[in-house]
């Protein structure tokens, strides 16, 4: 899940760099459900009016529906 989110973020950075001529790399380390949702929203907002490949659209859709809840399930399993 973290790997897929990172791939989406890298794709978004490529799009932003082309449009904004900004090559500043943004990274994240700690991951929690709220941060996942914030990151997915940023990615979705950044790509909203762009011609995005279908594969990327599918990943974003999957991430919106599943990433935060999957992480919550993983966190809850590791607590016990």
Secondary structure by P-SEA (a helix, b strand, c coil): caaaaaaaaaaaaaaaaaaccccbbbbbccccaaaaaaaaaaaaaaaccccccaaaaaaaaaaaccaaaaaaaaaaaaac
